[in-house]
């Protein structure tokens, strides 16, 4: 992570250290003008949500955002430093911090139509810390040179596309029978790292992601601007919620944890249903060995919707 942070910081410093153009780019208003390269420091606040194997909206579950339950929205925030070239292309270094959660019991009103998702009764929450390098592309400025339009002011509103690369940490936890929150990754709830399941490797709690989304920038004044932005993170893991594939033989935990210990009890409890599965025999999500616990074909993901406030540097006052 240190190498990635250094690379991102070096990129922004390189931009900042570039030769500053002596000519103005275009007049922002009657008393100020933009330089070709400007800088911005800002912060944001908003909501964070996720799409994983757990919970969902209703019934058997839908694809992608159709299965998102807005009742699981959590708060998140960020700080960022940005360099912008001619209002058209921006590169920002951003740190984002938030939390996600999901739980099968949210499906209680649909419990007879969930094919066992409600009866599975698993839950999780996780803190998210992310550092990312994101580019913004503003088409209203990429394809129009406003410095050549003396008869028309540049727009204060600019829609944009955003895409980049991120590095994030997570740590799925579940609520135990004792009522406390337990780290799930060390418990190997799906036999990760067990010799009996050689194809199931322990997952890392720090990984790369691909942020991509859309936004809208509005210039409040020569000093401040406002953004509304929706970002989706494509992940390379299906273990954001610690659920991915099939149940294992719970008796194997005695080979890896001391029987009767807290870790052994948590592994036995949290690897399988915490509610008696009394549904029809055709329920997919059954807690017996080999029964479906999750769907490894669909990777997990998380989203943010944030309102950003930025302080602009590099806009010159006309003396």
Order of alpha helices (4+ residues) and beta strands (2+ residues): alpha-beta-beta-beta-beta-alpha-beta-alpha-beta-beta-beta-beta-beta-alpha-beta
